Amino acid sequence: MQSLSKILLPVDFSERSVAAARYARTLAAHFHSEVVLLHVLTPPEYEFGTLDAAGAMLADLYRSRSEQAARDLEAFETGELAGAKVRRLLLEGDPAAKVVQFAHDESVGIIIMPTHGYGPFRRFILGSNTAKVLHDADCPVWTGVHLEEPAVKDLLPIRNVLCAIDLGPQSSKTLLWAALLAREFEARLSLIHTVAEAPDPTDPSQANWLAGIRRSAEAALHRLQQSAGTDAEAAIEAGDPAKVICAAAECLPADILVIGRGSAAGVFGRLRTNAYAIIRQSPCPVVSV
């Protein structure tokens, strides 16, 4: 697990940001982390294109928005993060790009942000494309639909950690992160891996094929746990990955679901197949590593 000495909390001053702050408080209290409250102000040209004759008016509007954002940032949820070391930062530019760049430059341990948002955040968290921050950030991202809901005022209990393993190149890193989180909070660690369903379960040849796939996955999970030094209960289920994993998270019930991402950004980003569906359907927050 990368050091969690610094937590990045992008805020847009919505109720969703308040809920996310409560999750940040849990980690900050345990790891004695610095919490960076970051608000990114979108310049007028990002919203209106090239400034024309109305440029002076837009400049005044932007100056007023900037001053208000600075006041909102200073006042944002002081109580929710009481006792934590908090730094407040106002930047200008494309929100997703600024969040990702800041996290990279400052060696942030984790980004905590809601799945949805208002204003500029809505544009890159919702939409036809998967979330840009999840795609491009090179540190773990803690998110989920539950960051939009009012959270309890006490620290978040972490008793059950579920780790979804796809047996890809990032599986070892994902398992190690989940195992260390579970160890830190003295939580139970469980593993889940999904395999394809046989098109016709009544066909003996297909049933044998699926049994072979299961045996291969069991052996791979065993080797992975040996390498990571873990001995967690591991389940192998057939079916749609998002549905199977989220059902397992609900059954536990899991307090945190840890999933893997790709090792390097590129044309398709770091977010792995099914990850976005898992984040949207999960009954608990999701950390993508």
C-alpha positions in Angstrom: 0.0 0.0 0.0 1.4 3.4 -1.0 1.7 5.7 1.9 -1.6 7.4 2.9 0.2 10.4 4.4 -1.6 12.6 1.9 -5.3 12.3 0.9 -6.7 14.3 -2.0 -10.4 15.4 -1.6 -11.7 17.3 -4.6 -14.7 19.3 -3.6 -17.5 21.1 -5.4 -19.3 22.1 -2.1 -22.2 19.7 -2.7 -23.7 17.3 -0.2 -21.7 14.6 -2.1 -18.5 16.3 -1.1 -19.6 16.5 2.5 -20.2 12.7 2.5 -16.8 12.1 0.9 -15.2 14.3 3.6 -16.5 11.9 6.2 -14.8 9.0 4.5 -11.6 11.0 4.3 -11.8 11.6 8.0 -11.8 7.9 8.7 -8.5 7.3 6.8 -6.9 10.6 8.0 -7.7 9.7 11.7 -6.1 6.2 11.3 -3.1 7.2 9.2 -2.6 10.7 10.5 -2.8 12.0 7.0 -2.9 15.4 5.6 -6.2 16.1 3.7 -5.9 18.4 0.7 -9.2 20.0 -0.1 -9.0 20.9 -3.8 -11.5 22.9 -5.8 -10.9 23.5 -9.5 -12.4 26.7 -11.0 -13.3 26.4 -14.7 -12.1 29.5 -16.7 -14.8 31.3 -18.8 -13.3 30.2 -22.1 -13.8 26.5 -21.0 -17.6 27.2 -20.8 -18.1 29.9 -23.4 -15.3 29.4 -25.9 -13.3 32.4 -27.2 -14.2 35.6 -25.3 -15.8 38.2 -27.5 -17.3 41.6 -26.8 -18.7 40.2 -23.6 -15.2 39.4 -22.4 -15.2 42.2 -19.8 -18.5 41.1 -18.3 -17.4 37.5 -18.2 -14.1 38.5 -16.6 -16.0 40.3 -13.8 -18.3 37.3 -13.4 -15.3 35.0 -13.2 -13.6 37.2 -10.6 -16.7 37.1 -8.5 -17.0 33.3 -8.8 -13.3 33.0 -7.9 -13.8 35.1 -4.8 -16.9 33.1 -3.8 -15.1 29.8 -4.4 -12.2 30.9 -2.1 -14.7 31.8 0.6 -16.6 28.5 0.2 -13.4 26.5 0.3 -12.3 28.2 3.5 -15.6 27.5 5.1 -16.1 24.0 3.8 -16.9 21.4 6.4 -14.5 22.4 9.1 -16.4 20.2 11.6 -16.2 17.1 9.5 -12.5 17.2 9.3 -11.9 18.4 12.9 -8.6 17.2 14.2 -7.1 16.5 10.7 -4.3 18.4 9.1 -6.1 20.2 6.3 -4.7 22.1 3.3 -7.1 24.1 1.1 -6.2 24.7 -2.5 -8.0 26.6 -5.3 -6.8 25.9 -8.9 -7.9 26.9 -12.3 -8.4 24.7 -15.4 -9.9 21.5 -16.5 -11.1 19.8 -13.2 -10.2 16.2 -14.1 -6.8 17.1 -15.5 -5.9 19.3 -12.5 -7.0 16.6 -10.0 -4.9 13.9 -11.8 -1.9 16.2 -12.2 -1.9 17.4 -8.6 -2.2 13.8 -7.3 0.8 12.8 -9.4 3.0 15.8 -8.6 2.3 15.6 -4.9 2.6 11.8 -4.6 -1.0 11.6 -3.2 -1.7 8.3 -1.5 -5.4 8.2 -2.5 -8.1 10.3 -4.1 -11.6 10.3 -2.5 -14.4 11.6 -4.6 -18.1 11.0 -5.3 -19.2 9.1 -8.5 -21.5 12.1 -9.4 -21.1 15.8 -8.9 -22.3 19.2 -9.8 -20.9 21.7 -12.2 -17.7 20.8 -13.9 -17.4 17.5 -12.0 -20.7 16.3 -13.5 -19.2 16.5 -17.0 -16.3 14.1 -16.4 -17.9 11.8 -13.7 -21.1 11.3 -15.6 -21.5 10.9 -19.4 -20.9 8.3 -22.1 -17.2 7.9 -21.2 -15.9 6.3 -18.1 -14.6 8.6 -15.4 -11.5 10.5 -16.4 -10.0 10.6 -13.0 -10.4 6.8 -12.6 -8.8 6.3 -16.0 -5.9 8.6 -15.6 -4.9 8.8 -11.9 -1.8 6.7 -11.0 -2.8 6.3 -7.3 -5.8 4.5 -5.8 -9.2 6.2 -6.2 -11.9 5.7 -3.5 -15.3 6.3 -4.9 -18.8 5.0 -5.2 -22.5 6.0 -5.3 -22.5 5.9 -1.5 -20.3 8.9 -1.3 -23.4 10.8 -2.5 -25.5 9.7 0.5 -25.3 11.3 4.0 -22.8 9.3 6.0 -22.9 8.6 9.7 -21.1 11.1 11.9 -19.0 8.5 13.6 -15.8 7.2 11.9 -16.5 4.7 9.1 -16.2 1.1 10.4 -14.0 -1.1 8.2 -14.7 -4.7 9.3 -15.0 -6.6 6.0 -12.8 -5.9 3.0 -13.7 -7.7 -0.3 -11.0 -7.9 -3.0 -12.1 -8.7 -6.5 -9.2 -10.5 -8.3 -9.3 -10.9 -12.1 -5.9 -12.7 -12.2 -4.5 -10.0 -14.5 -1.1 -8.3 -14.2 -2.3 -6.0 -11.5 -3.8 -8.7 -9.3 -0.8 -8.9 -6.9 -0.8 -5.1 -6.3 -4.5 -5.2 -5.8 -4.4 -8.0 -3.3 -1.5 -6.5 -1.4 -3.3 -3.1 -1.1 -6.5 -4.8 0.2 -4.6 -7.1 2.6 -2.7 -4.1 4.1 -6.0 -2.1 4.5 -7.6 -5.1 6.2 -4.6 -5.5 8.5 -4.5 -1.9 9.4 -8.2 -2.0 10.5 -8.1 -5.6 11.8 -10.8 -6.4 9.2 -11.7 -9.7 7.6 -10.3 -10.1 4.1 -12.2 -12.1 1.4 -11.5 -12.7 -2.3 -13.8 -13.1 -5.2 -13.0 -14.2 -8.7 -15.5 -14.6 -11.6 -15.4 -17.0 -14.5 -17.6 -17.3 -17.6 -20.8 -19.3 -17.4 -21.1 -22.4 -19.6 -23.4 -21.6 -22.5 -25.2 -25.0 -21.9 -24.6 -26.4 -18.4 -26.3 -29.6 -19.4 -23.6 -30.3 -22.0 -21.0 -32.6 -20.4 -18.2 -31.2 -22.5 -19.0 -27.6 -21.4 -19.4 -28.7 -17.8 -15.9 -30.3 -18.0 -14.5 -27.1 -19.6 -15.9 -25.0 -16.8 -14.5 -27.3 -14.2 -11.1 -27.0 -15.7 -11.4 -23.2 -15.7 -12.3 -23.3 -12.0 -9.3 -25.6 -11.2 -7.0 -23.3 -13.1 -8.4 -20.2 -11.3 -8.1 -21.9 -7.9 -4.5 -22.7 -8.5 -3.7 -19.2 -9.6 -5.4 -17.7 -6.6 -3.5 -20.0 -4.3 -0.2 -19.0 -5.9 -1.2 -15.3 -5.6 -2.0 -15.6 -1.9 1.2 -17.5 -1.2 3.1 -14.6 -2.9 1.2 -12.0 -1.0 1.4 -13.8 2.3 -2.4 -14.0 2.7 -4.8 -16.8 3.6 -8.1 -15.2 2.9 -11.3 -17.1 2.0 -11.6 -17.1 -1.8 -14.7 -17.7 -3.8 -14.9 -18.5 -7.5 -18.3 -17.7 -9.1 -19.6 -18.0 -12.6 -21.6 -15.1 -14.2 -21.5 -11.5 -15.0 -18.5 -10.0 -13.1 -20.2 -6.8 -11.9 -23.3 -8.6 -10.7 -21.4 -11.5 -9.1 -18.9 -9.2 -7.3 -21.5 -6.7 -6.1 -23.8 -9.6 -4.9 -20.8 -11.0 -2.9 -20.1 -7.5 -1.4 -23.8 -7.3 -0.3 -23.8 -10.8 1.1 -20.7 -10.3 3.4 -21.6 -7.4 3.9 -18.4 -5.6 2.7 -17.5 -2.2 4.0 -14.9 -1.7 1.2 -14.6 -3.3 -2.2 -11.1 -3.2 -3.7 -10.7 -3.8 -7.5 -7.7 -3.5 -9.8 -6.8 -1.2 -12.7 -4.3 -1.3 -15.5 -0.6 -0.7 -14.8 -0.2 2.2 -17.3 -2.4 4.8 -18.8 -2.9 4.8 -22.5 -5.6 5.3 -25.1 -8.1 3.3 -23.0 -6.8 4.6 -19.7 -6.2 2.5 -16.5 -9.8 1.5 -15.8 -10.2 -2.2 -16.4 -13.2 -4.0 -18.1 -16.3 -4.1 -15.8 -14.8 -1.6 -13.3 -17.2 1.2 -14.0 -20.2 -1.2 -13.8 -18.9 -2.5 -10.5 -18.5 1.0 -9.1 -22.0 2.0 -10.1 -23.6 -1.2 -8.7 -21.5 -1.8 -5.6 -23.4 -1.6 -2.2 -20.3 -0.2 -0.6 -17.5 2.3 -1.6 -15.0 1.0 -4.1 -11.2 1.5 -4.1 -9.7 1.0 -7.6 -6.0 0.3 -7.2 
